[in-house]
Amino acid sequence: MQYICLIYSAPGSSPIPGTPEFGAYMQAYFDFTEEAKQKGAFVAGDALQSIDTATTVTMKNGKVETTDGPFAETKETLGGYYLLECKDLDEALVYAAKIPTARHGHIEVRPIMVFDD
């Protein structure tokens, strides 16, 4: 079964780029990704650009409306994701706990809904 791990954190809560702490933080991400690949769980994963690059689209009265920025104003923002193939939720939670942002943010784990044709 596939699970998506949505990575949320507050701006400024992770190590600052260019610092030794940031290098170690990124290495932890590379290590996690490699472990998930080695164990056959990795399906996909990427970081997202900052929220100031987001555009939200909605339809109102048959017209497309766009708004600069994310859909919701929140303290934490979505920074990236992993799509993992796991035998069950328990295994997905073990992987989620290893995602480096779990130390200062939150990882939302949700099963992927599969629609039959």
C-alpha positions as CSV (number, residue, x, y, z in Angstrom):
1,M,0.0,0.0,0.0
2,Q,1.2,3.5,-0.7
3,Y,1.4,6.2,1.9
4,I,2.2,9.9,1.5
5,C,4.3,11.6,4.1
6,L,3.6,15.3,4.0
7,I,6.4,17.3,5.6
8,Y,5.4,20.4,7.6
9,S,7.5,22.9,9.5
10,A,7.4,26.5,10.6
11,P,9.6,28.9,8.7
12,G,12.9,29.3,10.4
13,S,12.6,26.1,12.5
14,S,15.1,24.1,10.5
15,P,18.9,24.8,10.4
16,I,20.0,27.8,8.3
17,P,21.5,27.1,4.9
18,G,25.3,27.5,4.8
19,T,25.8,26.4,8.4
20,P,27.4,23.1,9.5
21,E,24.0,22.2,11.1
22,F,22.3,22.6,7.7
23,G,24.9,20.3,6.1
24,A,24.2,17.6,8.7
25,Y,20.4,18.1,8.3
26,M,20.6,17.7,4.5
27,Q,22.8,14.6,4.9
28,A,20.2,13.1,7.2
29,Y,17.7,13.6,4.3
30,F,20.0,12.0,1.8
31,D,20.6,9.1,4.2
32,F,16.8,8.6,4.8
33,T,16.1,8.7,1.1
34,E,18.9,6.1,0.4
35,E,17.5,3.8,3.2
36,A,14.0,4.0,1.8
37,K,15.3,3.2,-1.7
38,Q,17.5,0.3,-0.5
39,K,14.5,-1.2,1.3
40,G,12.2,-0.8,-1.7
41,A,9.9,1.7,0.0
42,F,10.8,4.8,-1.9
43,V,8.3,5.7,-4.7
44,A,8.9,9.4,-5.0
45,G,9.8,12.4,-3.0
46,D,10.7,16.0,-3.4
47,A,11.1,19.3,-1.6
48,L,8.8,22.2,-2.6
49,Q,9.8,25.7,-3.3
50,S,8.9,28.3,-0.7
51,I,5.3,29.3,-0.1
52,D,5.9,32.7,-1.8
53,T,5.9,30.7,-5.1
54,A,2.5,29.2,-4.5
55,T,-0.7,30.0,-6.4
56,T,-4.1,28.8,-5.3
57,V,-6.8,28.2,-7.9
58,T,-10.5,28.0,-7.3
59,M,-13.7,28.2,-9.3
60,K,-16.4,30.7,-8.3
61,N,-19.6,31.2,-10.4
62,G,-18.0,29.4,-13.3
63,K,-14.9,31.6,-13.3
64,V,-11.3,30.7,-12.4
65,E,-9.9,32.7,-9.6
66,T,-6.2,32.7,-8.6
67,T,-4.7,33.9,-5.4
68,D,-1.0,34.3,-4.7
69,G,0.2,32.2,-1.9
70,P,-0.9,29.0,-0.2
71,F,-4.5,27.9,0.4
72,A,-4.4,28.4,4.1
73,E,-2.6,30.8,6.4
74,T,-0.9,28.5,9.0
75,K,2.1,28.6,11.3
76,E,3.6,25.5,9.6
77,T,3.9,25.1,5.8
78,L,4.1,22.1,3.5
79,G,7.8,21.8,2.5
80,G,7.9,18.5,0.7
81,Y,6.7,14.9,0.6
82,Y,7.7,11.3,0.3
83,L,5.5,8.7,-1.4
84,L,6.3,5.3,0.1
85,E,5.3,1.7,-0.5
86,C,4.7,0.1,2.9
87,K,3.1,-3.1,4.0
88,D,0.9,-1.2,6.5
89,L,0.4,2.0,8.5
90,D,2.8,0.9,11.2
91,E,5.7,0.6,8.7
92,A,4.8,4.0,7.2
93,L,4.9,5.5,10.7
94,V,8.4,4.0,11.3
95,Y,9.6,5.7,8.1
96,A,7.9,9.0,8.9
97,A,9.6,9.2,12.3
98,K,13.0,9.0,10.4
99,I,12.3,12.0,8.2
100,P,14.6,14.7,9.6
101,T,11.9,17.4,9.9
102,A,10.0,15.2,12.4
103,R,12.5,16.6,14.9
104,H,11.2,20.2,14.6
105,G,8.0,19.9,12.6
106,H,5.3,17.4,11.8
107,I,5.0,14.6,9.3
108,E,1.4,13.8,8.2
109,V,1.0,10.2,7.0
110,R,-2.0,9.3,4.8
111,P,-2.8,6.3,2.7
112,I,-3.2,6.8,-1.0
113,M,-6.8,6.1,-2.2
114,V,-6.7,3.8,-5.2
115,F,-9.7,4.0,-7.6
116,D,-10.4,1.0,-9.8
117,D,-11.2,1.7,-13.5
